Amino acid sequence: MSVIEFKYKGNIITVQGKEEEKMKAIIDKFLVKGYGVKENLVFLYDGEKIDEEMTLLQQSNDIDKLNKKMSIIAVDFKNIDQNTKNLKKSKNIICPECSESIRIKIEGQKISLYDCRNKHKRDDILLDKLEKT
């Protein structure tokens, strides 16, 4: 059993999921709690849109598989254009969770982000995925 955290409008909504369970069923558990309408939401994980036909095990990265914990961002589709207009590409490395300055460590093809003001940490990001993060 894994814990899935949905980050939606500043709230963290937690649901339980089994490794063999499809992401669609996990998203439905989130929606049952009364947060948003599925047709208006986009679900993002690890910088990519979630494939609802994949199982939790298939969708999870190696770190989340070990920790049995996954964080998904739910975004109102109607507000995406509005939100992206306000985004600007940073010249510095910033925390993907709180947008504060963060330290970076590069080892081979993998990057770790750590030590932001809010103590967030993200490990094993592939070099070509950093910009999406």
N, CA, C and O atoms as a MOPAC input file, in Angstrom:
PM7 MOZYME 1SCF
protein

 N      0.85000 1    -1.18000 1     0.00000 1
 C      0.00000 1     0.00000 1     0.00000 1
 C      0.89200 1     1.23700 1     0.00000 1
 O      1.85400 1     1.31300 1     0.76400 1
 N      0.57800 1     2.18700 1    -0.84000 1
 C      1.33700 1     3.42700 1    -0.94300 1
 C      0.44500 1     4.61900 1    -0.61200 1
 O     -0.78100 1     4.54900 1    -0.70500 1
 N      1.09300 1     5.70700 1    -0.22600 1
 C      0.39800 1     6.95500 1     0.04600 1
 C      0.59800 1     7.86400 1    -1.16800 1
 O      1.72200 1     8.06400 1    -1.63000 1
 N     -0.49800 1     8.40400 1    -1.67100 1
 C     -0.42900 1     9.32700 1    -2.79200 1
 C     -0.94300 1    10.67500 1    -2.31000 1
 O     -2.07500 1    10.79300 1    -1.84100 1
 N     -0.08900 1    11.69600 1    -2.43300 1
 C     -0.46000 1    13.05500 1    -2.04000 1
 C     -0.79400 1    13.84400 1    -3.29500 1
 O      0.01400 1    13.93900 1    -4.21900 1
 N     -1.98400 1    14.40300 1    -3.31400 1
 C     -2.38700 1    15.29200 1    -4.39400 1
 C     -2.23900 1    16.71700 1    -3.89100 1
 O     -2.80800 1    17.07400 1    -2.86000 1
 N     -1.48400 1    17.53100 1    -4.60900 1
 C     -1.33400 1    18.94400 1    -4.25800 1
 C     -2.28000 1    19.72200 1    -5.16900 1
 O     -2.11800 1    19.74600 1    -6.38900 1
 N     -3.27200 1    20.35700 1    -4.54400 1
 C     -4.30600 1    21.04300 1    -5.30700 1
 C     -4.68200 1    22.34200 1    -4.61600 1
 O     -5.17000 1    22.33400 1    -3.48600 1
 N     -4.45500 1    23.44800 1    -5.29100 1
 C     -4.79200 1    24.78000 1    -4.77800 1
 C     -4.26700 1    25.01400 1    -3.36400 1
 O     -4.98600 1    25.53600 1    -2.51200 1
 N     -3.03800 1    24.63600 1    -3.11800 1
 C     -2.40600 1    24.86900 1    -1.82500 1
 C     -2.74600 1    23.84100 1    -0.76500 1
 O     -2.23600 1    23.92100 1     0.35300 1
 N     -3.58800 1    22.88200 1    -1.08600 1
 C     -3.95600 1    21.82600 1    -0.13500 1
 C     -3.26100 1    20.52300 1    -0.50300 1
 O     -2.92200 1    20.29100 1    -1.66300 1
 N     -3.05500 1    19.68300 1     0.49500 1
 C     -2.52700 1    18.34300 1     0.24900 1
 C     -3.61300 1    17.35300 1     0.63700 1
 O     -4.03000 1    17.28000 1     1.79300 1
 N     -4.06500 1    16.58900 1    -0.36100 1
 C     -5.11800 1    15.60200 1    -0.16700 1
 C     -4.47300 1    14.23600 1    -0.32500 1
 O     -3.85500 1    13.95400 1    -1.35200 1
 N     -4.61100 1    13.39000 1     0.68000 1
 C     -3.94400 1    12.09100 1     0.70100 1
 C     -4.92800 1    10.96200 1     0.42400 1
 O     -6.02600 1    10.92800 1     0.98000 1
 N     -4.51600 1    10.03000 1    -0.45100 1
 C     -5.28700 1     8.80600 1    -0.69700 1
 C     -4.32700 1     7.61900 1    -0.63400 1
 O     -3.11100 1     7.78300 1    -0.73600 1
 N     -4.88400 1     6.43500 1    -0.46500 1
 C     -4.10400 1     5.20100 1    -0.44100 1
 C     -4.21300 1     4.51800 1    -1.80100 1
 O     -5.23700 1     4.63300 1    -2.47300 1
 N     -3.17300 1     3.81500 1    -2.20400 1
 C     -3.20900 1     3.09200 1    -3.46800 1
 C     -2.37400 1     1.83100 1    -3.41000 1
 O     -1.37200 1     1.76400 1    -2.69800 1
 N     -2.80100 1     0.82500 1    -4.17400 1
 C     -2.05200 1    -0.42400 1    -4.29000 1
 C     -1.21200 1    -0.37700 1    -5.55900 1
 O     -1.58600 1     0.27900 1    -6.53100 1
 N     -0.07900 1    -1.06800 1    -5.55100 1
 C      0.85500 1    -1.04200 1    -6.67500 1
 C      0.22100 1    -1.46600 1    -7.99000 1
 O      0.57000 1    -0.93500 1    -9.04500 1
 N     -0.70900 1    -2.42000 1    -7.94100 1
 C     -1.33000 1    -2.93000 1    -9.16800 1
 C     -2.54000 1    -2.10900 1    -9.61200 1
 O     -3.13700 1    -2.39000 1   -10.65200 1
 N     -2.89500 1    -1.10600 1    -8.83200 1
 C     -4.05500 1    -0.26600 1    -9.11800 1
 C     -3.72700 1     0.73200 1   -10.23400 1
 O     -2.63900 1     1.30800 1   -10.25900 1
 N     -4.67300 1     0.93100 1   -11.15400 1
 C     -4.47400 1     1.88800 1   -12.24500 1
 C     -4.54000 1     3.30600 1   -11.70000 1
 O     -5.24500 1     3.58400 1   -10.73000 1
 N     -3.79700 1     4.19400 1   -12.33800 1
 C     -3.77500 1     5.59900 1   -11.91900 1
 C     -5.16600 1     6.21900 1   -12.02300 1
 O     -5.50300 1     7.11000 1   -11.24400 1
 N     -5.96300 1     5.76500 1   -12.96200 1
 C     -7.32500 1     6.26200 1   -13.10500 1
 C     -8.11100 1     6.04000 1   -11.81200 1
 O     -8.82400 1     6.93800 1   -11.36400 1
 N     -7.99200 1     4.86700 1   -11.21300 1
 C     -8.71200 1     4.55000 1    -9.97400 1
 C     -8.20700 1     5.41100 1    -8.81700 1
 O     -8.99000 1     5.81800 1    -7.95900 1
 N     -6.91300 1     5.68600 1    -8.79100 1
 C     -6.33300 1     6.52300 1    -7.72900 1
 C     -6.81500 1     7.95900 1    -7.87800 1
 O     -7.14100 1     8.61400 1    -6.88800 1
 N     -6.86000 1     8.44700 1    -9.10500 1
 C     -7.37200 1     9.80100 1    -9.36300 1
 C     -8.83800 1     9.88500 1    -8.95400 1
 O     -9.27100 1    10.89000 1    -8.39100 1
 N     -9.60500 1     8.82900 1    -9.23700 1
 C    -11.01400 1     8.81100 1    -8.84200 1
 C    -11.16900 1     8.90400 1    -7.32200 1
 O    -12.11100 1     9.53200 1    -6.83800 1
 N    -10.26700 1     8.29200 1    -6.57200 1
 C    -10.30400 1     8.39200 1    -5.10100 1
 C    -10.11600 1     9.84500 1    -4.66200 1
 O    -10.75500 1    10.30200 1    -3.71500 1
 N     -9.24100 1    10.55900 1    -5.35200 1
 C     -9.03300 1    11.97700 1    -5.07100 1
 C    -10.30900 1    12.76500 1    -5.37600 1
 O    -10.73200 1    13.60200 1    -4.57800 1
 N    -10.91500 1    12.49800 1    -6.52100 1
 C    -12.10500 1    13.22700 1    -6.94500 1
 C    -13.30900 1    12.96800 1    -6.03100 1
 O    -14.13600 1    13.85700 1    -5.82600 1
 N    -13.40400 1    11.75200 1    -5.48500 1
 C    -14.50700 1    11.41100 1    -4.57400 1
 C    -14.48500 1    12.31100 1    -3.34500 1
 O    -15.52800 1    12.56300 1    -2.74100 1
 N    -13.32800 1    12.78700 1    -2.97800 1
 C    -13.21400 1    13.65900 1    -1.80000 1
 C    -13.73900 1    15.06700 1    -2.08400 1
 O    -13.72500 1    15.92300 1    -1.20000 1
 N    -14.20100 1    15.30900 1    -3.31500 1
 C    -14.86200 1    16.56400 1    -3.64000 1
 C    -13.96700 1    17.67300 1    -4.14800 1
 O    -14.34100 1    18.84400 1    -4.07900 1
 N    -12.80600 1    17.33700 1    -4.65300 1
 C    -11.88600 1    18.35800 1    -5.15900 1
 C    -11.90800 1    18.38100 1    -6.68000 1
 O    -11.30600 1    17.52300 1    -7.32500 1
 N    -12.59200 1    19.34800 1    -7.24700 1
 C    -12.55900 1    19.56300 1    -8.68400 1
 C    -13.37100 1    18.58000 1    -9.50400 1
 O    -13.90400 1    17.59400 1    -8.99500 1
 N    -13.44600 1    18.88100 1   -10.78500 1
 C    -14.13400 1    18.05000 1   -11.77300 1
 C    -13.06400 1    17.50400 1   -12.70600 1
 O    -12.24100 1    18.26100 1   -13.21900 1
 N    -13.07100 1    16.19600 1   -12.93000 1
 C    -12.01300 1    15.53900 1   -13.69200 1
 C    -11.76700 1    16.18900 1   -15.05900 1
 O    -10.62200 1    16.32200 1   -15.49100 1
 N    -12.83800 1    16.58600 1   -15.72700 1
 C    -12.70200 1    17.17000 1   -17.06000 1
 C    -11.94100 1    18.49400 1   -17.03400 1
 O    -11.40500 1    18.91700 1   -18.05900 1
 N    -11.88700 1    19.15200 1   -15.87400 1
 C    -11.21800 1    20.44800 1   -15.75900 1
 C     -9.81600 1    20.35100 1   -15.17600 1
 O     -9.14100 1    21.37000 1   -15.02600 1
 N     -9.36200 1    19.13700 1   -14.84200 1
 C     -8.08000 1    18.97400 1   -14.15500 1
 C     -7.04700 1    18.26200 1   -15.01000 1
 O     -7.37100 1    17.41300 1   -15.84000 1
 N     -5.79900 1    18.63100 1   -14.78400 1
 C     -4.65100 1    17.93100 1   -15.35900 1
 C     -3.83000 1    17.44500 1   -14.17300 1
 O     -3.61500 1    18.19000 1   -13.21700 1
 N     -3.36900 1    16.19000 1   -14.23100 1
 C     -2.59400 1    15.60900 1   -13.14300 1
 C     -1.15400 1    15.41000 1   -13.60700 1
 O     -0.90000 1    14.75100 1   -14.61600 1
 N     -0.21400 1    15.98900 1   -12.85600 1
 C      1.19800 1    15.95800 1   -13.22400 1
 C      2.01400 1    15.22200 1   -12.17800 1
 O      1.81400 1    15.38300 1   -10.97400 1
 N      2.94100 1    14.41000 1   -12.67100 1
 C      3.84900 1    13.68500 1   -11.78100 1
 C      5.21900 1    13.63900 1   -12.42900 1
 O      5.35900 1    13.26100 1   -13.59200 1
 N      6.21500 1    14.02100 1   -11.67300 1
 C      7.60200 1    13.96400 1   -12.14600 1
 C      7.78600 1    14.75300 1   -13.45400 1
 O      8.54100 1    14.34300 1   -14.33500 1
 N      7.08400 1    15.88900 1   -13.56400 1
 C      7.22000 1    16.75900 1   -14.71100 1
 C      6.44700 1    16.33200 1   -15.94900 1
 O      6.58100 1    16.95600 1   -17.00200 1
 N      5.64700 1    15.28900 1   -15.84300 1
 C      4.90200 1    14.76100 1   -16.98400 1
 C      3.43300 1    14.58900 1   -16.62100 1
 O      3.08300 1    14.46300 1   -15.44800 1
 N      2.58500 1    14.58600 1   -17.63300 1
 C      1.16300 1    14.30900 1   -17.42600 1
 C      1.00200 1    12.82400 1   -17.09400 1
 O      1.66200 1    11.97500 1   -17.69300 1
 N      0.13200 1    12.51900 1   -16.14700 1
 C     -0.07100 1    11.12900 1   -15.72000 1
 C     -0.78400 1    10.33500 1   -16.80300 1
 O     -1.74000 1    10.81200 1   -17.41500 1
 N     -0.30500 1     9.11800 1   -17.03100 1
 C     -0.97100 1     8.17100 1   -17.92600 1
 C     -1.92000 1     7.35300 1   -17.05900 1
 O     -1.48000 1     6.51300 1   -16.27400 1
 N     -3.20600 1     7.59500 1   -17.19800 1
 C     -4.20200 1     6.96700 1   -16.32400 1
 C     -4.31400 1     5.46400 1   -16.52000 1
 O     -4.87100 1     4.77400 1   -15.66500 1
 N     -3.79900 1     4.94400 1   -17.62200 1
 C     -3.86800 1     3.50100 1   -17.86600 1
 C     -2.70900 1     2.73900 1   -17.22600 1
 O     -2.74500 1     1.51100 1   -17.14400 1
 N     -1.70100 1     3.44700 1   -16.78100 1
 C     -0.56800 1     2.80200 1   -16.10200 1
 C     -0.96800 1     2.45900 1   -14.67700 1
 O     -1.86300 1     3.07800 1   -14.10200 1
 N     -0.29500 1     1.46400 1   -14.11800 1
 C     -0.50400 1     1.14800 1   -12.71200 1
 C      0.35000 1     2.08700 1   -11.86500 1
 O      1.24200 1     2.76900 1   -12.37000 1
 N      0.06300 1     2.10500 1   -10.58900 1
 C      0.84000 1     2.92300 1    -9.65800 1
 C      2.31700 1     2.53200 1    -9.73000 1
 O      3.19100 1     3.39900 1    -9.73000 1
 N      2.59100 1     1.24700 1    -9.79000 1
 C      3.96300 1     0.75300 1    -9.86300 1
 C      4.65700 1     1.22900 1   -11.14400 1
 O      5.81700 1     1.63800 1   -11.10400 1
 N      3.95900 1     1.17800 1   -12.26300 1
 C      4.53900 1     1.60400 1   -13.53900 1
 C      4.79600 1     3.10600 1   -13.57000 1
 O      5.79900 1     3.54800 1   -14.12900 1
 N      3.90900 1     3.88800 1   -12.98100 1
 C      4.00400 1     5.34800 1   -13.03300 1
 C      5.07600 1     5.88400 1   -12.08300 1
 O      5.70500 1     6.90100 1   -12.37300 1
 N      5.28900 1     5.20700 1   -10.95000 1
 C      6.19500 1     5.70100 1    -9.90500 1
 C      7.65100 1     5.64000 1   -10.33000 1
 O      8.06300 1     4.73300 1   -11.05300 1
 N      8.43300 1     6.62700 1    -9.86700 1
 C      9.87600 1     6.55900 1   -10.08700 1
 C     10.49700 1     5.67800 1    -9.00100 1
 O      9.81200 1     5.30200 1    -8.05000 1
 N     11.76400 1     5.34900 1    -9.12800 1
 C     12.41400 1     4.40900 1    -8.21300 1
 C     12.39600 1     4.88000 1    -6.75900 1
 O     12.20600 1     4.07300 1    -5.84900 1
 N     12.58900 1     6.15400 1    -6.54200 1
 C     12.61700 1     6.68700 1    -5.17600 1
 C     11.24300 1     6.55400 1    -4.52500 1
 O     11.13400 1     6.14300 1    -3.37000 1
 N     10.20100 1     6.90300 1    -5.26700 1
 C      8.84700 1     6.81500 1    -4.72700 1
 C      8.42400 1     5.36800 1    -4.49800 1
 O      7.64500 1     5.08400 1    -3.58800 1
 N      8.93500 1     4.45400 1    -5.32000 1
 C      8.64600 1     3.02800 1    -5.10500 1
 C      9.22000 1     2.58300 1    -3.76400 1
 O      8.55900 1     1.87400 1    -3.00600 1
 N     10.44800 1     3.00000 1    -3.47300 1
 C     11.07700 1     2.63300 1    -2.20200 1
 C     10.37300 1     3.26600 1    -1.00500 1
 O     10.16100 1     2.60600 1     0.01200 1
 N     10.01300 1     4.53500 1    -1.12500 1
 C      9.37500 1     5.26100 1    -0.02600 1
 C      7.88900 1     4.96700 1     0.10500 1
 O      7.27100 1     5.30200 1     1.11500 1
 N      7.30900 1     4.33400 1    -0.92600 1
 C      5.87100 1     4.06200 1    -0.96000 1
 C      5.06100 1     5.33700 1    -0.74600 1
 O      4.06300 1     5.36400 1    -0.02600 1
 N      5.53800 1     6.39300 1    -1.40600 1
 C      4.88100 1     7.69300 1    -1.31600 1
 C      5.07400 1     8.41700 1    -2.64000 1
 O      6.16800 1     8.43100 1    -3.20500 1
 N      3.99300 1     9.01800 1    -3.12400 1
 C      4.02400 1     9.69900 1    -4.42000 1
 C      3.31600 1    11.04300 1    -4.28500 1
 O      2.29700 1    11.14200 1    -3.60200 1
 N      3.84900 1    12.07400 1    -4.93100 1
 C      3.21500 1    13.39600 1    -4.92400 1
 C      2.77400 1    13.75000 1    -6.33800 1
 O      3.56700 1    13.71700 1    -7.28000 1
 N      1.49900 1    14.08700 1    -6.46800 1
 C      0.91400 1    14.44600 1    -7.75000 1
 C      0.38500 1    15.87300 1    -7.64700 1
 O     -0.20800 1    16.25200 1    -6.63700 1
 N      0.60000 1    16.64300 1    -8.67600 1
 C      0.06800 1    18.00600 1    -8.71100 1
 C     -1.18600 1    17.99600 1    -9.58200 1
 O     -1.16300 1    17.53000 1   -10.72100 1
 N     -2.28000 1    18.51700 1    -9.02600 1
 C     -3.53200 1    18.65100 1    -9.76700 1
 C     -3.70900 1    20.12700 1   -10.10600 1
 O     -3.67800 1    20.98400 1    -9.22300 1
 N     -3.89600 1    20.41600 1   -11.39200 1
 C     -4.00500 1    21.79400 1   -11.85500 1
 C     -5.31700 1    21.95800 1   -12.61100 1
 O     -5.67700 1    21.12100 1   -13.43800 1
 N     -6.02800 1    23.04800 1   -12.31700 1
 C     -7.23700 1    23.35900 1   -13.08000 1
 C     -6.84800 1    23.65900 1   -14.51000 1
 O     -6.08000 1    24.58600 1   -14.76500 1
 N     -7.37000 1    22.88600 1   -15.44400 1
 C     -7.06700 1    23.04600 1   -16.86000 1
 C     -7.44900 1    24.43500 1   -17.35200 1
 O     -6.74100 1    25.02300 1   -18.16900 1
 N     -8.55900 1    24.95800 1   -16.86000 1
 C     -9.01500 1    26.27400 1   -17.28400 1
 C     -8.02500 1    27.36400 1   -16.90100 1
 O     -7.95300 1    28.40100 1   -17.56000 1
 N     -7.26800 1    27.13300 1   -15.84800 1
 C     -6.34200 1    28.14900 1   -15.35700 1
 C     -4.92000 1    27.96900 1   -15.87900 1
 O     -4.04300 1    28.77100 1   -15.55600 1
 N     -4.67500 1    26.93100 1   -16.67800 1
 C     -3.30300 1    26.66300 1   -17.13600 1
 C     -2.77900 1    27.82500 1   -17.96900 1
 O     -1.66400 1    28.29300 1   -17.73700 1
 N     -3.55900 1    28.29600 1   -18.93100 1
 C     -3.09400 1    29.40500 1   -19.76400 1
 C     -2.81400 1    30.63900 1   -18.91300 1
 O     -1.82700 1    31.34200 1   -19.12600 1
 N     -3.67900 1    30.88800 1   -17.96200 1
 C     -3.52000 1    32.03300 1   -17.08000 1
 C     -2.25400 1    31.88400 1   -16.23300 1
 O     -1.50300 1    32.84400 1   -16.06000 1
 N     -2.01900 1    30.67400 1   -15.70500 1
 C     -0.84700 1    30.43500 1   -14.86600 1
 C      0.44900 1    30.49800 1   -15.65500 1
 O      1.43800 1    31.04200 1   -15.16400 1
 N      0.47100 1    29.95400 1   -16.87000 1
 C      1.70600 1    29.91800 1   -17.63500 1
 C      2.08800 1    31.29400 1   -18.16000 1
 O      3.26400 1    31.54600 1   -18.42100 1
 N      1.12100 1    32.18800 1   -18.31900 1
 C      1.44200 1    33.54700 1   -18.74400 1
 C      2.27400 1    34.25900 1   -17.68100 1
 O      3.08700 1    35.12800 1   -17.99400 1
 N      2.06400 1    33.88400 1   -16.43600 1
 C      2.77500 1    34.52200 1   -15.33600 1
 C      4.12800 1    33.88400 1   -15.06000 1
 O      4.91500 1    34.42500 1   -14.28300 1
 N      4.41600 1    32.73400 1   -15.68800 1
 C      5.68500 1    32.05300 1   -15.45600 1
 C      6.77200 1    32.65600 1   -16.33500 1
 O      6.53900 1    33.03500 1   -17.48300 1
 N      7.96200 1    32.73100 1   -15.76000 1
 C      9.10500 1    33.24800 1   -16.48500 1
 C     10.26200 1    32.29400 1   -16.23100 1
 O     10.43300 1    31.81900 1   -15.10800 1
 N     11.04300 1    32.01100 1   -17.23600 1
 C     12.17600 1    31.11000 1   -17.07700 1
 C     13.21200 1    31.76600 1   -16.17100 1
 O     13.65200 1    32.89100 1   -16.40700 1
 N     13.58600 1    31.03300 1   -15.13400 1
 C     14.53500 1    31.55200 1   -14.15600 1
 C     15.96700 1    31.34300 1   -14.64300 1
 O     16.27300 1    30.34900 1   -15.30200 1
 N     16.82700 1    32.28200 1   -14.31300 1
 C     18.24800 1    32.14000 1   -14.62000 1
 C     18.93100 1    31.27100 1   -13.57000 1
 O     20.03700 1    30.77800 1   -13.79100 1
 N     18.26600 1    31.08400 1   -12.41900 1
 C     18.81200 1    30.30000 1   -11.31300 1
 C     18.04200 1    28.99700 1   -11.16300 1
 O     16.93700 1    28.85000 1   -11.68600 1
 N     18.63200 1    28.06900 1   -10.45100 1
 C     17.94600 1    26.82500 1   -10.13400 1
 C     17.00400 1    27.11900 1    -8.97100 1
 O     17.42300 1    27.64200 1    -7.93900 1
 N     15.72300 1    26.77600 1    -9.15000 1
 C     14.74900 1    27.01700 1    -8.08900 1
 C     14.04900 1    25.71900 1    -7.70300 1
 O     13.96600 1    24.78300 1    -8.49800 1
 N     13.55600 1    25.68000 1    -6.48900 1
 C     12.85200 1    24.50700 1    -5.96800 1
 C     11.55400 1    24.30900 1    -6.75500 1
 O     10.78400 1    25.25500 1    -6.92100 1
 N     11.30500 1    23.08500 1    -7.24200 1
 C     10.08100 1    22.84000 1    -7.99700 1
 C      8.82200 1    22.89100 1    -7.13200 1
 O      7.71500 1    22.98500 1    -7.66200 1
 N      8.97700 1    22.82900 1    -5.81200 1
 C      7.81700 1    22.84000 1    -4.92900 1
 C      7.45700 1    24.23300 1    -4.43600 1
 O      6.27700 1    24.57800 1    -4.36800 1
 N      8.46000 1    25.04200 1    -4.09100 1
 C      8.15400 1    26.35100 1    -3.48300 1
 C      8.75800 1    27.52700 1    -4.24800 1
 O      8.53800 1    28.67800 1    -3.87300 1
 N      9.50800 1    27.26000 1    -5.30400 1
 C     10.12800 1    28.27600 1    -6.15900 1
 C     11.17100 1    29.14300 1    -5.45200 1
 O     11.48500 1    30.23700 1    -5.92100 1
 N     11.70200 1    28.66800 1    -4.34000 1
 C     12.79700 1    29.35400 1    -3.64700 1
 C     14.12100 1    28.87800 1    -4.23800 1
 O     14.15500 1    27.87200 1    -4.94700 1
 N     15.19800 1    29.58400 1    -3.95700 1
 C     16.52900 1    29.15000 1    -4.39500 1
 C     16.84300 1    27.80000 1    -3.77100 1
 O     16.44900 1    27.51900 1    -2.64000 1
 N     17.55200 1    26.97500 1    -4.51500 1
 C     17.88500 1    25.62900 1    -4.03900 1
 C     19.28500 1    25.26900 1    -4.52200 1
 O     19.73000 1    25.74500 1    -5.56600 1
 N     19.96100 1    24.44600 1    -3.77600 1
 C     21.29600 1    23.98500 1    -4.16300 1
 C     21.17500 1    22.81200 1    -5.11800 1
 O     20.18100 1    22.08500 1    -5.11100 1
 N     22.20800 1    22.63900 1    -5.94500 1
 C     22.21300 1    21.58800 1    -6.94700 1
 C     23.49400 1    20.78400 1    -6.83200 1
 O     24.57000 1    21.32700 1    -6.58300 1
 N     23.35900 1    19.48000 1    -7.01700 1
 C     24.52300 1    18.58000 1    -7.00100 1
 C     24.40200 1    17.69100 1    -8.23800 1
 O     23.36100 1    17.07400 1    -8.46700 1
 N     25.47600 1    17.62900 1    -9.03800 1
 C     25.46500 1    16.84400 1   -10.26800 1
 C     26.44300 1    15.69100 1   -10.12500 1
 O     27.62200 1    15.88600 1    -9.82600 1
 N     25.92800 1    14.48100 1   -10.34500 1
 C     26.76000 1    13.27900 1   -10.32000 1
 C     26.45000 1    12.47500 1   -11.56900 1
 O     25.38100 1    11.87400 1   -11.67400 1
 N     27.37700 1    12.46000 1   -12.51400 1
 C     27.15300 1    11.75400 1   -13.77000 1
 C     26.00500 1    12.39300 1   -14.54000 1
 O     26.04000 1    13.58500 1   -14.84600 1
 N     24.99700 1    11.60000 1   -14.84800 1
 C     23.82400 1    12.08700 1   -15.58100 1
 C     22.66200 1    12.43800 1   -14.64600 1
 O     21.57900 1    12.79200 1   -15.11100 1
 N     22.88400 1    12.34200 1   -13.33300 1
 C     21.79900 1    12.57600 1   -12.37500 1
 C     22.04700 1    13.84300 1   -11.56700 1
 O     23.18600 1    14.18600 1   -11.25200 1
 N     20.96300 1    14.52600 1   -11.24100 1
 C     21.01100 1    15.77800 1   -10.49700 1
 C     20.20300 1    15.62800 1    -9.22000 1
 O     19.14400 1    15.00100 1    -9.21200 1
 N     20.71300 1    16.20700 1    -8.14400 1
 C     19.96900 1    16.27000 1    -6.88800 1
 C     19.76900 1    17.73500 1    -6.53300 1
 O     20.68300 1    18.55000 1    -6.66100 1
 N     18.56200 1    18.05700 1    -6.08600 1
 C     18.24300 1    19.39300 1    -5.60000 1
 C     18.01400 1    19.29300 1    -4.10600 1
 O     17.31600 1    18.39000 1    -3.64600 1
 N     18.60000 1    20.22000 1    -3.33100 1
 C     18.48400 1    20.12500 1    -1.88000 1
 C     18.69600 1    21.47800 1    -1.23000 1
 O     19.19900 1    22.41100 1    -1.85500 1
 N     18.30800 1    21.57300 1     0.03000 1
 C     18.61700 1    22.70600 1     0.89300 1
 C     17.96700 1    24.02500 1     0.45200 1
 O     18.61700 1    25.07000 1     0.43600 1
 N     16.67700 1    23.96200 1     0.09600 1
 C     15.97400 1    25.22200 1    -0.13300 1
 C     15.50100 1    25.74300 1     1.22100 1
 O     15.66900 1    25.06800 1     2.23700 1
 N     14.92900 1    26.90400 1     1.24100 1
 C     14.46600 1    27.53000 1     2.48500 1
 C     13.48500 1    26.62600 1     3.24600 1
 O     13.46200 1    26.63700 1     4.47600 1
 N     12.67400 1    25.84300 1     2.51500 1
 C     11.65400 1    24.99300 1     3.13000 1
 C     12.09900 1    23.53700 1     3.27500 1
 O     11.28300 1    22.65700 1     3.54700 1
 N     13.40100 1    23.28900 1     3.09100 1
 C     14.01200 1    21.96800 1     3.27900 1
 C     13.49400 1    20.89500 1     2.31600 1
 O     13.51700 1    19.71000 1     2.65000 1
 N     13.02300 1    21.29500 1     1.11600 1
 C     12.60000 1    20.32100 1     0.12800 1
 C     13.82900 1    19.65300 1    -0.47500 1
 O     14.92300 1    20.21700 1    -0.46800 1
 N     13.63500 1    18.45000 1    -0.99500 1
 C     14.73900 1    17.69700 1    -1.57600 1
 C     14.19400 1    16.86000 1    -2.72400 1
 O     13.11100 1    16.28500 1    -2.61400 1
 N     14.93000 1    16.79000 1    -3.81700 1
 C     14.54000 1    15.96200 1    -4.95300 1
 C     15.81800 1    15.31400 1    -5.47500 1
 O     16.77500 1    16.01500 1    -5.80600 1
 N     15.84600 1    13.98800 1    -5.55300 1
 C     17.03700 1    13.25600 1    -5.97000 1
 C     16.83900 1    12.58000 1    -7.31700 1
 O     15.71400 1    12.37400 1    -7.77200 1
 N     17.94500 1    12.24600 1    -7.93400 1
 C     17.99700 1    11.43200 1    -9.14300 1
 C     17.16000 1    11.96900 1   -10.30400 1
 O     16.42200 1    11.21900 1   -10.94300 1
 N     17.27700 1    13.25600 1   -10.56800 1
 C     16.63100 1    13.85700 1   -11.72600 1
 C     17.58900 1    13.67900 1   -12.89500 1
 O     18.77100 1    14.00300 1   -12.78700 1
 N     17.08700 1    13.17200 1   -13.99800 1
 C     17.93600 1    13.02100 1   -15.17300 1
 C     18.24600 1    14.39600 1   -15.73900 1
 O     17.41200 1    15.30000 1   -15.69500 1
 N     19.44000 1    14.54300 1   -16.26400 1
 C     19.92100 1    15.81800 1   -16.76400 1
 C     18.95100 1    16.44700 1   -17.77000 1
 O     18.70500 1    17.65300 1   -17.72600 1
 N     18.40400 1    15.63400 1   -18.67200 1
 C     17.49800 1    16.17600 1   -19.68800 1
 C     16.10000 1    16.50300 1   -19.13700 1
 O     15.30200 1    17.12500 1   -19.83800 1
 N     15.79000 1    16.09900 1   -17.90400 1
 C     14.49000 1    16.38200 1   -17.28500 1
 C     14.53600 1    17.57300 1   -16.33800 1
 O     13.49700 1    17.97800 1   -15.81800 1
 N     15.71400 1    18.14500 1   -16.10100 1
 C     15.85100 1    19.23400 1   -15.12200 1
 C     14.97400 1    20.42400 1   -15.46700 1
 O     14.30100 1    20.96600 1   -14.59100 1
 N     14.96800 1    20.83800 1   -16.71600 1
 C     14.20100 1    22.02600 1   -17.09800 1
 C     12.71300 1    21.84300 1   -16.85100 1
 O     12.03400 1    22.79500 1   -16.46500 1
 N     12.19200 1    20.64200 1   -17.06400 1
 C     10.76600 1    20.36000 1   -16.82200 1
 C     10.45500 1    20.36700 1   -15.33700 1
 O      9.33200 1    20.66800 1   -14.93300 1
 N     11.45800 1    20.03200 1   -14.51600 1
 C     11.25900 1    19.98900 1   -13.06700 1
 C     11.14300 1    21.37600 1   -12.50700 1
 O     10.97200 1    21.54100 1   -11.30000 1

